[in-house]
């Protein structure tokens, strides 16, 4: 049930009337079509550098110390390592074919990669830069989430329509949870109580109990004037206090704000076109969306749940990560 609907237009005009947070962070955006990563200053909200990378960059993350970016160069079948000080590519990792999304372990030592073409999760040891093992999963794996304690991994398989729970100690699947059509993303709550799995075509987010692996709730979305098939959940982020969640709704061009306790949608924030992924700034004062078709990103004020400003980046922005310092 929709409790409250507010639509806000993102754009530069809003910035003048809103205060900009004092903390400056570097925001890194992978641009799938033009093979670049845009570097955006969160204070000025301007692109300060463009990094030329491999073909079809999608998944992007950063080491916990902020020194290295890991980037899925999907059509090159590799993961590139970028130095954040020099913006230079300083190495590669053996990802397996067509890496799309990945997740870094809480201790920063292991990268878990979804290989869409061969139905595997590749486990990479970052110290030796070598493959530790490969885990067979369902058809077209994409979403990757890891529990705060690092003991459980969740992979979503788009065609199998499942969330696979994997024990990171044994690398064995412990449970397969059937969700709605085309699951794209998995996000654990910080207290390890739940994992949220978005279903792009199903139009839902399944809230799965981390202990029992049972679906405890399904979140649905309704936007007046839009057909249901236009509302396609993809990226999900949950605040550290477990109170709010943000869900990117694809061609609906909106980010849903969800009460993470009651599971009610409280607000829809209008951003750019075809919103894909989301990332918080480290202080969680802002959440940033990548808007693929409009070739921009949108900064959203978390306290007010209002769009602050959109920034043009490269062609078809897909993934986003923010420097942790």
C-alpha positions in Angstrom: 0.0 0.0 0.0 1.3 3.4 -1.0 1.3 5.7 2.0 2.6 8.9 0.5 3.7 10.0 -3.0 6.0 12.9 -3.7 7.6 13.5 -7.1 10.6 15.8 -7.3 12.4 16.9 -10.5 16.1 16.6 -10.4 18.1 19.3 -12.1 20.7 22.1 -11.6 18.0 24.6 -10.6 17.4 22.8 -7.4 21.0 23.1 -6.3 21.0 26.8 -5.7 18.4 26.6 -3.0 19.9 23.6 -1.2 23.0 23.4 1.0 25.8 21.2 -0.2 27.4 18.9 2.4 30.8 20.0 3.7 32.4 16.6 3.2 34.0 16.0 -0.2 34.1 12.6 -1.7 35.1 11.3 -5.1 32.3 9.5 -7.0 33.3 6.9 -9.6 30.8 6.1 -12.4 31.2 3.3 -14.9 29.9 4.3 -18.4 29.0 1.2 -20.3 28.8 2.6 -23.8 31.9 4.9 -24.1 34.3 2.7 -22.0 35.1 5.3 -19.4 34.9 6.0 -15.7 33.8 9.5 -14.7 35.2 10.9 -11.5 32.8 13.4 -9.9 33.6 15.7 -6.9 30.6 15.4 -4.5 31.0 19.0 -3.3 31.2 20.8 -6.6 29.1 18.1 -8.3 31.3 18.4 -11.3 33.2 15.8 -13.4 36.9 16.3 -12.5 38.4 13.5 -14.5 37.6 10.8 -17.1 39.4 7.5 -17.1 39.6 5.4 -20.3 39.0 1.7 -19.4 38.2 -1.6 -21.0 35.1 -2.6 -23.0 31.6 -2.3 -21.5 32.4 -1.4 -17.9 29.6 -2.2 -15.5 30.2 -3.4 -12.0 32.5 -1.1 -9.9 33.7 -1.2 -6.3 36.6 0.2 -4.3 39.0 -1.3 -1.8 38.2 -0.5 1.9 41.2 1.8 2.1 40.1 3.7 -1.0 43.4 3.1 -2.9 42.1 0.8 -5.6 39.0 0.6 -7.8 37.9 -2.7 -9.2 36.0 -2.5 -12.4 34.2 -5.2 -14.5 35.3 -4.8 -18.1 32.6 -7.2 -19.2 33.4 -7.5 -22.9 37.2 -7.9 -22.2 36.4 -10.8 -19.8 38.5 -9.2 -17.1 38.5 -7.0 -14.0 40.7 -3.9 -14.2 42.4 -2.4 -11.1 42.6 1.4 -11.1 44.8 3.4 -8.7 42.7 6.2 -7.2 45.7 8.5 -6.8 46.9 8.4 -10.4 43.8 7.3 -12.2 45.9 4.7 -14.0 45.1 1.1 -14.7 47.7 -0.8 -12.6 46.6 -4.4 -13.1 43.9 -6.9 -13.9 42.2 -9.9 -12.2 41.1 -13.2 -13.8 37.4 -12.7 -13.6 36.0 -15.4 -15.8 33.8 -14.6 -18.9 31.5 -11.6 -18.9 31.8 -10.3 -15.4 28.9 -8.1 -14.6 28.6 -7.5 -10.9 30.7 -8.4 -7.9 31.0 -7.8 -4.1 34.0 -7.3 -1.9 34.3 -9.3 1.3 34.1 -7.3 4.6 37.8 -8.1 5.3 38.8 -6.8 1.8 40.7 -9.9 0.9 38.2 -11.6 -1.5 36.2 -10.6 -4.5 33.1 -12.6 -5.5 32.2 -12.2 -9.2 29.1 -13.1 -11.2 30.0 -14.5 -14.6 26.8 -14.2 -16.6 27.8 -16.2 -19.6 28.9 -19.4 -17.9 26.6 -19.6 -14.8 29.4 -19.3 -12.3 30.5 -17.2 -9.3 34.3 -16.7 -9.5 36.1 -16.3 -6.1 39.2 -14.2 -6.5 42.0 -13.9 -3.9 43.1 -10.3 -4.0 46.4 -10.8 -2.4 47.6 -13.3 -5.0 45.3 -12.0 -7.7 44.3 -15.5 -8.6 41.1 -17.5 -8.8 40.5 -19.5 -5.6 37.5 -21.4 -6.9 34.4 -21.3 -9.1 30.9 -21.9 -7.8 28.2 -23.2 -10.2 25.0 -21.3 -9.8 21.8 -20.7 -11.8 21.4 -19.3 -15.3 22.6 -15.8 -15.9 24.0 -14.8 -12.5 24.1 -11.1 -11.8 23.3 -9.8 -8.3 25.9 -10.2 -5.6 25.4 -9.5 -1.9 27.5 -10.4 1.2 26.5 -10.5 4.8 28.1 -8.1 7.2 30.1 -10.9 8.9 31.3 -12.2 5.5 29.9 -15.7 6.2 27.1 -15.7 3.7 27.0 -14.8 0.0 23.9 -14.3 -2.1 23.9 -14.5 -5.9 20.8 -13.9 -8.0 20.3 -15.7 -11.2 18.2 -13.8 -13.7 16.8 -16.7 -15.7 16.5 -19.2 -12.9 14.7 -16.6 -10.8 16.5 -17.6 -7.7 18.6 -16.1 -4.9 21.4 -18.6 -4.1 22.7 -18.5 -0.5 26.4 -19.6 -0.5 28.6 -20.5 2.5 31.8 -18.5 2.0 33.8 -21.0 4.1 32.8 -24.1 2.1 31.8 -22.3 -1.2 28.7 -24.5 -1.2 25.1 -23.4 -1.9 23.1 -23.8 1.3 19.7 -22.7 0.0 17.9 -21.7 -3.2 15.1 -19.2 -2.8 12.6 -18.7 -5.6 11.9 -15.0 -6.2 10.1 -13.1 -8.9 11.2 -12.7 -12.5 14.7 -11.5 -13.4 16.3 -10.8 -10.0 19.0 -8.2 -10.4 20.5 -7.2 -7.0 20.9 -8.4 -3.4 21.5 -6.2 -0.4 21.9 -7.3 3.2 20.8 -5.2 6.2 23.7 -4.1 8.3 22.4 -6.2 11.3 22.4 -9.3 9.0 18.7 -9.9 9.7 17.5 -9.6 6.1 18.6 -9.6 2.5 16.6 -7.7 -0.1 16.4 -9.0 -3.7 15.1 -6.9 -6.5 13.2 -8.5 -9.4 13.3 -6.3 -12.5 10.5 -7.9 -14.6 8.6 -9.1 -11.6 8.4 -5.6 -10.3 9.0 -6.5 -6.7 11.7 -6.6 -3.9 11.7 -9.8 -1.9 12.7 -9.4 1.8 14.3 -12.7 2.8 15.0 -13.7 6.4 18.8 -14.3 6.6 18.5 -17.1 9.1 15.6 -19.1 7.7 16.0 -18.1 4.1 12.3 -17.6 3.8 10.6 -14.7 2.1 9.0 -12.6 4.8 7.6 -9.8 2.7 7.3 -8.6 -0.9 7.5 -4.9 -1.7 5.5 -3.7 -4.7 5.4 -0.3 -6.3 2.6 1.8 -7.8 3.2 5.1 -9.6 0.2 7.0 -10.9 0.3 7.4 -14.7 2.8 4.6 -15.2 2.1 1.1 -16.3 3.3 -1.7 -14.0 5.7 -3.0 -16.6 7.5 0.3 -16.6 8.4 -0.1 -12.9 11.5 -2.3 -12.8 13.4 -2.5 -9.6 17.2 -2.9 -10.0 19.7 -1.4 -7.5 18.9 -1.5 -3.8 20.7 0.3 -0.9 19.7 0.2 2.8 20.9 2.8 5.4 23.2 1.6 8.1 20.6 2.2 10.8 18.2 -0.1 8.9 15.5 2.5 8.8 15.3 3.3 5.1 15.9 1.7 1.8 16.3 3.1 -1.7 15.3 1.2 -4.8 16.2 2.2 -8.3 13.1 1.6 -10.6 14.7 1.5 -14.0 12.5 3.0 -16.8 10.2 4.5 -14.2 12.9 7.1 -13.8 12.4 7.2 -10.1 14.1 6.0 -6.9 11.6 4.6 -4.3 12.2 5.5 -0.7 11.0 2.6 1.5 10.5 2.4 5.2 12.7 -0.6 6.0 10.8 -1.5 9.1 7.2 -1.5 7.8 8.2 -2.1 4.1 5.9 0.7 3.0 6.9 3.0 0.1 7.0 6.5 1.5 8.1 8.5 -1.5 9.2 8.4 -5.1 12.0 10.7 -6.2 12.2 11.6 -9.9 15.7 11.3 -11.2 17.1 10.8 -14.7 16.1 8.3 -17.3 16.5 4.5 -16.8 17.9 4.5 -13.3 20.2 1.5 -12.7 22.4 1.5 -9.6 22.8 3.4 -6.4 25.5 4.3 -3.9 25.6 6.1 -0.6 28.3 8.6 0.3 30.3 7.3 3.3 28.4 9.7 5.7 25.1 8.5 4.2 24.0 12.1 3.7 23.5 11.5 0.0 22.6 8.6 -2.2 23.6 8.7 -5.9 21.8 7.2 -8.8 23.1 6.3 -12.2 20.6 7.2 -15.0 21.6 5.2 -18.1 19.5 6.8 -20.9 19.9 10.4 -19.8 23.7 9.9 -19.3 23.8 11.5 -15.9 23.8 10.8 -12.2 21.5 12.3 -9.5 22.5 13.3 -6.0 19.6 12.7 -3.5 19.6 14.3 -0.1 18.9 11.4 2.4 17.5 13.6 5.2 14.9 15.3 3.0 14.6 12.5 0.3 14.8 15.2 -2.4 16.8 15.3 -5.6 19.6 17.9 -5.2 21.3 18.0 -8.6 22.0 15.9 -11.7 25.4 15.7 -13.3 26.2 14.7 -16.9 28.8 11.9 -17.1 29.7 9.5 -19.9 27.5 7.4 -22.2 25.1 4.9 -20.5 26.3 5.2 -16.8 25.8 1.9 -15.1 27.7 1.4 -11.8 28.7 3.9 -9.1 30.9 3.8 -6.0 32.2 6.5 -3.7 35.6 6.9 -2.1 35.4 5.8 1.6 37.6 8.5 3.1 
